[in-house]
Structure formats: structure tokens, C-alpha cells
Amino acid sequence: MKTDHKQVLLQMMAPYHEMLDRIMDEIGDFSQVDYAEKQDATSGKRDANYTNRFKVLLAIYHREDRHAPHYESIVRRLLINEIIDRQTNSYQGIGEALYYCVFLLKQYNRDEDQELFSQAKEANFDTISGFEPTRIGEQHLFHIDTADLSDCIRLSEDLLEMTYHSTFVDLWIAEQTCWNQENLTELLYIERNRKHMEGEIEVLRKLAALEKNAGNDHQYCYRASSLAEKLIANGQFEEATLSMESVITLIIKEDRWCMVGLGRQMIQTCIDIMYYYGVDSSHSLTLWQPIEDFLEQAVQNMSLSQYDRVTSACQFMGNIQLEQILIKNRDKHIDF
């Protein structure tokens, strides 16, 4: 029996309605949705309750009586806390919850709320540039009746509902009748965002094969190089080596290949593989020989860390003369 993504959505959203009901009790527990500052080294300052607030707004929005007066004070409080988050969040941004806050509160048509809408607009650089409270309509909001699987994937990721996210991804994959550039690229971003390394590698394999079969040499080099990077990160050096050996002879045919980002990155990937197999490996020699003559030119557009890595690779592969030339040129560049 085919799974209906709307039924999965209803299941995912059931706890959101329970959270809303707790807020609407006589006690009125707002502890899970009021602004709660959290700060860490990677994310900076953010609101620990943002996703809960978004969930409650989705619950209100999907109720048949969403225009009822008993939601008014709740929505207003949610907007006040959302504005605080927009004003203080290290990443600034607009946030999906802000759209629901403003849309739901506008329906009560209170003059005193205009000040809140102005604060929402002026909360940060992103809201000033891209948020227009007067223009928010149904078309800007996720609704269960109009959402497709791509919408469900994005929403579940935003809400950190990763179990449901995986379910929606599986349903979306099952829905694809033929893989092409467009849906594979979408799947690549999905797999990358959910940090599914094996899935990302499989998509890159398919994309590389598409480009190779189509005779698009440059795009094939790009995809195969990206595939090799992921394979190395996943400890799959044998396949990564085969991938790079297949593209290095293609890319060097392009004019000034070593001066562009793709060429420089391919050189770094080749170095990773050479370090893994060792100086006497046939794999190392197969990758080193085509790029060796281009390195003096390639390093001109490299960062200092990349430059130093290429210099070390020259020493590793026994080309001391080239190593000394690169060191001398690097020192001149620093002195200048």
C-alpha cells in the first residue's frame, strides 16, 4: 500500500497540537515557546525554543478555527518573542516562523499591532532587505493540503524532525521514475544537508556517469573530482583513485586548467591520494606525472596553505629542484 505523505505529516504534527493545547490551558505554559537564549562556539547566539514556536504556529495555522479570538494573545506573544530572536540571532535571517506570526496576527486587524509589524520589518539586515509584512499571503506559507514531498522534506529539516525527514526522502526517492540532472541535483543537496555521506557518494556517482555518457568532459571532471573528495573523506581511496585517474588526463587538455578553482582542487585531491599510497606506488606516479609540470604555474593562484602543501608534495615525490623553486617564489611573494 502506497504511503500518503499527508498522513505522515499529520502524524508528525500531532504533538504540535498537543503543545498548543498546553498553552491554551488555564495555566498557560509558554516555557517551551518563549525566547530562550542559547550560545555556543559554533552557532553563536540563537533561540533554543525557535522550532517549538514554529511548531505551535503551524498547529494554529492548520486549525479550522484559526481566526478565533482565543488565539489572538497567543500569536501576539509568539510574534514578540520571534522579533527578539530576529534581533539577537547571530545568523540574523528571517525565519519561517515570522511569516506565520505576522500572517495570523494580521487577521485580527488591530491598529496597535502595526508597531510590532514595523519591529519585525526592522529586526535585522535580512528582514529590512527581504521581509514585507504587508505582502504576506497564503502563497508564502506551508499548508498540508498544498504541500508536495519536496515541501515536506524542507519543512521537516527546518523543524529538526530527522526521522520524518528520512521518511519523506524515501517517499520522494520512490516517486522518481527516471533519474536526471535535475532530480539528482536536488537529491544531492538533500543527502548533503542530512549529512548522509553514503547517499551523497551514490548521487555523485550517478551525476558523474550522466556527464560522462553525455560527453561533457569538463562537467564530468567536476563531478568525478567531487566524488573523489567524498570518497577520500569516507576512507574509500581505491575508488577515489580510479575516479581521479580517469579525469586528470582530461582536465590537463583544457587551457589554463591549473589556474582555475577546479584544477587547483584536483591537484589537492591528487596529493591526498599520493600521501595515502606512498611515493613508490604506481597510483601516485600516475597522478603525479601529469600535474608535475604545471605546479609552478598552478601555485600562483593558491592560498598559502595550498602552496605549502604543493611544496611538501614536491619533496615527498622527490622533485627537490621544483620544491626549492616554489620555496624561493613563495618567499619573494611574502616579502613583496
N, C-alpha and C positions, 0 to 999 in steps of 0.2 A: 504493500500500500504506500503510495506516494505521500511523503510528509509535507504538510501545508506550512509554509513559513509563517503564516499569520497565527497559526495555533502555537507555534514555538514562541512567537512574540508575546502572545497573551500569557503564556506560561512565564516568560522572563519578566513581564511587567506586573504580575500578580503581587509580588512583595512591595512594589511601589505604591499600590493602592492601600496596602496594609500600613505602610509608613504614613501615608496621608491621613488615614483614619485615626492613627495615634495622635497626630497633630490636632485633629478636629475634636478629640475627646475633651471633656471638661477641663482636664489638667493642662492640655495643650503642650505636648512635649516637642519643643523646637530644637532640642540639643543636637539632633543629627543633621540639621539643615542650616543653622545659624553659622555665620562666618567663624572658622576655627583656623587661626594662622598656624602654618607648619613651615619649617625652614630646614633645608638640608644642603649639603655641599653641591649636589648635582642639579637639583631642581630649583634652588633658591627659595624665595618666599612664595607660598601658594596656599590655597584654602583646602583643608582636609575634607571639608563637607561639600565641595562643589558637586561631585557626582550624585550625592544624595539629594541635593537641592534640585538638580536636573531631573532626577527620577520622580520626585514629587510633582514637579511642573508637568511632566509627561502624563502622570496619573490624572491631574486636574484637566489637562487639555483633552484627554480621551474620554472623559465622563460626559454623559448626555446632558447633565445639568451644569456644565462648566460655567454658564453665565449666572448661576445662582449667587445671591448676595453673601452666603456664608463662606465663600471662597475669597471674597474681596480683601479682607485684612490679611489673610494668609499670603496671597500673591504679593501684596504690597510689602510685607515683611521680607519675603523672598527676594524681591527686587532690591530692597535696601541693602541686604547682605550681598547680593550679587554685585552691586555697584562697588562695595568695599573691596571685593575680590578683584574686580577690574582695575581699581585704583592702585592696589598694592601688589598684585601678582607680578613676579619678576619677569614673566614672559608677556605681560600685558595681554594682548589678544582681545577678541570679542567674546567668544564662548557661546555655544548654542543656547545655554540656559537663559541668556539675556534676551534673546528673541522671544522666548515663551513668556518670560516675565512681562515684557512690555506689551506683547500682543494680548495677553489675558487681562492685564490691568486696564488697558485702553477701553475695553468693552464697558467699563463702569462710567466712563466719561466724566471723571472728576477733575475740576479745574486745578485743585491743589496737587494733582499728580504730575502736572506739567513740569514742575520743578525737578521731580525725580527723573522724568524723561530727559531733561536737559543735563542732569548729572550723569546719566547713563551715556549720553552722547559725548560728554567731555571727560569721561573717566580716564582715558589714556590716548596715546597717539593712534592706536589702531581703531578705537571707537570713533575718534574725531574724523579719521580718514574714511572709514568704511561702514559705519553704523548709522542708519537713518530711522529713528523711532517712528516718524510719521508715515513711512512707507512699508512697514512690516505687515505682511498679509499671510494668508494660509499657505501660499506657494513657498514661503520661506521655512515652513515647519514640517517636521516629520509627522506623518499620520499613518496609523496602522492600515487604513483602508487603501491608501495610495502607494505605500512603500513597496519597492521591489527588493530582491535579495541583496543587491549592492547597497541599498539604503540600510538594510538590516545589519550588514557587515560593518558599515561605518558607525552606526549608532552603538552597536554592542561593543565596539572597540573604544568609543568615546566614554562609555559607561563602565569600562573595565570588566565587562561581563564576558570573560575569555572562554568559558565553557560554551556559552551560547554562541559566541563569536565563531568557534570552531565548527559548531553545528551548522551555522549559516554558510560558512565557507564550503563545507562538504556538500550542502544542498546546491550551492551555486556551481560548484565543480560538476556535480551530476547533471546540472541543467545544460551544460555546454555540449553541443552536438559535434562541433568541429573546432579544433584549436587553431587560432590565427594570431597575427601580430597584436591585435587589439586586446583580445581577452587574455592572452598570455602576459602581456604587459600589466594588465590590471591584477592578474594573479601574482605577478612578481612583487608588486607593491604590497599586496595582502600578506604574502608569506614573509616579506621583509619586516613589515610592521608588527607581525605577531612573533617575530624572531624564530621562525621555523626554518632553520638552516637547510635541512634535507629537502624541504619543499622548494626553497629558493633555488637550490642547486638543480633540481629536476626541471624547473621552469627555464633556467638559463640554458640547460642542455637543449630543450625544445626550441628556444629562440635562436640559439646558435645554428641548429640544424636547419631551421627555416631560412636563415640568411645564406647559409652555405648552398642549400638546394636552389635558391633564387639567384645565385651567382653574385651576391652583393659582398664583395671581398672586404671592403672597409667595415661594414656593419658586422660582418662575421668576425673580423678581428676584434671588434669592440665587445661583442657578446662572449666570444671564446676567452678573451682576456679576463672579463668579469667573472666568468665561470671558473677560470684557473685560480683567481684570488680567493673565491669562496671555498674551493676545494682545498687549497692550502690551509685556510683557516680551520677547515674541518679535518685536517690531517690526511687528506686523500691526495698524496703527492704524485702517485703514479698516473692517475687520470689528469691531474693538473699539468704534468709534464707533457703528456700526449697532446693536450689542448694547446700549450704554448708552442710546441714543436710544429704544430700544424699551421700556426698563424705567423710566426716570426719571419718565415720566408716570404709570406705575402706582404706584410707591412713594410718591409725594407724596400719594396719596389716603389712605394709611394714617395713623392718628392718631399723632402724635409720632414719625413715621418718622425724622426727623433726629436724634433723641436716642438711638437705638439703634446698635449696632455696625455693622449692615448699612448703615444710612443714612449714617453718618459715612464708612465706607469707600467708598461710592458717590460721595460728594462728592469725596473724594481722587482717585478714578479719573477723574471728570469733569475735574478740574483738570489731570491728566496729559494728557488729550486736548486741552484748550484750549491748553495750553502748546505742544503739538505743532503744532496748526493755526494758531495765532495769533489775535489779538484780533478781526480783521476777518472771520474765517471764519464761514460760516453754521453749521457744526458747533459751533463754540464758543458762538455765540449760542443755538443750540437747547438746549444743555446748561446754559448759564449762567442763562437766564431762569427756568426752573422752580425752581432752587435758591437764587437770589439772596435772595429774601425770607425764607428760612429760616436763613440763615447765622448771624445774631446769636444765634439760639436754639441752633443746632447746636454752636457752638464751646464752649458751657458744659460739654459732656461730652467735649471733645477734650483730647489731650495738648498740651503747649506747642508741640511741633514741628508738630503738625497745625494748631493755632491760628495759628501764624506763617505756615504755608503758605496757609491760607484768607485771611489778611490780605494776603499778597502777591498772591493771585489777584484780590482786590478792586481793588488798584492796577492790576494787569495789564489787567483788564476795564474800567477807567475809572471805577469807583464809589469815588471818593476819600472821599466822605462816610461810607460804610459802613466803609471802611478806617480812618478816624480814630476812629470809634465803637469798633471792635474793638480798636484800639491802646489807647484810653483804658480800656476794660474790662479788657484784659489787664494793664495797669499796676496797676490797682486790685487785681486778683486777686493779683499778685505782692507788692504792698505788704502786703496782708492776711495 
